[in-house]
């Protein structure tokens, strides 16, 4: 087992922050949402995909456990729906 570095860089010249707003927290929010139906901050409603149809939003998490591959896909619906 090793380590993973999550580093973000914000190249916006109008922003003095070097790494704020670069998406680091979004990775962990996506993992939490896939597993629990809530973000790391406990948010489960009002979640939107700002890059496409707001109602067409899901998170997919693929992982290995005990030599088996699992794929979780959680959809944004009135109540977050999980497909395994």
C-alpha positions, 0 to 999 in steps of 0.5 A: 500500500502506498500514498496518494497525493491530491494536488490542485492548481488554480491558474486563474490570474484573477484569484490569489489562491493557488489551489482553492477551487481546483476540485480536490474536495469534489473527489472526496464528496463524490466518493462519500455521495457514492457510498452514503448518498450524502456529501462529506458535508452531509448534503443529500438534496439540491445536488446538481450537475452544472455541466449538463442536464441538472436532472441527469446527475450520478456518481460512479465508484469502482473499487476492489474488495476481497478480489472482487470488483464492485461498481456503485452508481448513485443517481440524483433523484428525489431520494438518492438511488443506488445501483450495484 
